[in-house]
Amino acid sequence: MNRKIKLLWDFRGQDAKETAKHHTIHLKDFAEAEKLPFFEIDIIEKNPMFSSAFIIVDESNMKIYRDALKPHRGEIAE
């Protein structure tokens, strides 16, 4: 069974949360345009000045997402 991978994009500053929310729109648009499956797209607000947008994908599709979208980091999703 393939693992789930969480790809993350980090945003800092007063508009971090809103920027992360906006980035999720682009993540969903990309997945739909390329007809690629995903498990979840959302944001994580660490504090008012730091938020991350993320997409959780199957490990088998991770390289497609990574190469096209250049995430800041990735981790194994729980």
C-alpha positions as CSV (number, residue, x, y, z in Angstrom):
1,M,0.0,0.0,0.0
2,N,1.3,3.4,-0.9
3,R,1.9,6.1,1.7
4,K,0.2,9.4,1.7
5,I,2.4,12.4,1.3
6,K,1.6,15.9,2.5
7,L,3.2,18.6,0.3
8,L,3.3,22.1,2.0
9,W,3.8,25.7,1.0
10,D,4.6,28.1,3.8
11,F,3.5,31.7,4.0
12,R,4.6,34.3,6.5
13,G,3.4,37.8,7.5
14,Q,0.1,39.5,8.3
15,D,-1.6,38.0,5.2
16,A,-0.2,34.5,5.6
17,K,-3.6,32.9,6.3
18,E,-5.3,34.6,3.4
19,T,-2.5,33.8,1.1
20,A,-2.5,30.1,2.1
21,K,-6.3,30.0,1.5
22,H,-5.8,31.5,-1.9
23,H,-3.1,29.0,-2.7
24,T,-5.4,26.1,-2.0
25,I,-7.6,27.3,-5.0
26,H,-4.6,26.9,-7.3
27,L,-3.8,23.4,-5.9
28,K,-7.3,22.2,-6.5
29,D,-7.4,23.8,-10.0
30,F,-4.1,22.0,-10.9
31,A,-5.3,18.6,-9.7
32,E,-8.6,19.0,-11.6
33,A,-6.9,20.2,-14.8
34,E,-4.4,17.4,-14.7
35,K,-7.0,14.8,-13.6
36,L,-4.8,13.8,-10.7
37,P,-6.3,12.3,-7.5
38,F,-5.7,13.8,-4.1
39,F,-7.0,13.1,-0.6
40,E,-7.2,16.6,1.0
41,I,-6.4,20.2,0.3
42,D,-6.5,22.7,3.3
43,I,-4.4,25.1,5.4
44,I,-2.7,25.0,8.7
45,E,-2.4,28.1,10.8
46,K,0.6,27.8,13.1
47,N,0.1,31.4,14.4
48,P,-1.2,34.7,13.1
49,M,2.0,35.3,11.1
50,F,2.6,31.8,9.7
51,S,0.3,29.5,7.7
52,S,0.8,26.7,5.3
53,A,-1.3,25.4,2.4
54,F,-1.1,21.7,1.8
55,I,-2.2,18.9,-0.4
56,I,-2.2,15.2,0.6
57,V,-1.5,12.9,-2.3
58,D,-0.6,9.3,-2.9
59,E,3.1,8.6,-2.9
60,S,2.8,7.3,-6.5
61,N,1.6,10.7,-7.7
62,M,3.9,12.8,-5.5
63,K,6.6,13.4,-8.1
64,I,4.1,14.8,-10.6
65,Y,2.9,17.3,-8.0
66,R,6.3,18.1,-6.6
67,D,7.9,18.7,-10.0
68,A,5.1,20.9,-11.3
69,L,4.2,22.9,-8.1
70,K,7.6,23.1,-6.3
71,P,6.4,22.8,-2.7
72,H,8.5,24.2,0.1
73,R,8.6,20.9,1.9
74,G,6.9,17.5,2.2
75,E,6.2,14.9,4.9
76,I,4.5,11.6,5.3
77,A,0.9,12.2,6.1
78,E,-0.7,10.5,9.1
